[in-house]
Amino acid sequence: MSYTEELVNELNVLILFDLSNNQEGIKVHKSAEKSAISAAKRLHEKGLITQIDGGYLTGLGLDAAEYAQTLLTILTTD
């Protein structure tokens, strides 16, 4: 198994969330790239975010966002 373009797009949405403030969600606007709009919809369908266009992280979504952001930090650290 490898990362697909769809999974990468979902990871890119997850890293938009501010993990230091659970009261702050995100909004994927209709003018955003279609890949981001589709990724948000899939994350909602998977139960990771509360709204089809963003909203807040669910409990599972918080775990996923933490892993996604940690992985990004590890892979981008020189």
Sequence and secondary structure as in RCSB ss.txt:
>XXXX:A:sequence
MSYTEELVNELNVLILFDLSNNQEGIKVHKSAEKSAISAAKRLHEKGLITQIDGGYLTGLGLDAAEYAQTLLTIL
TTD
>XXXX:A:secstr
    HHHHHHHHHHTTS TT TT  EE  TTS HHHHHHHHHHHHTTSEEETTEEEE HHHHHHHHHHHHHHHHH
H  
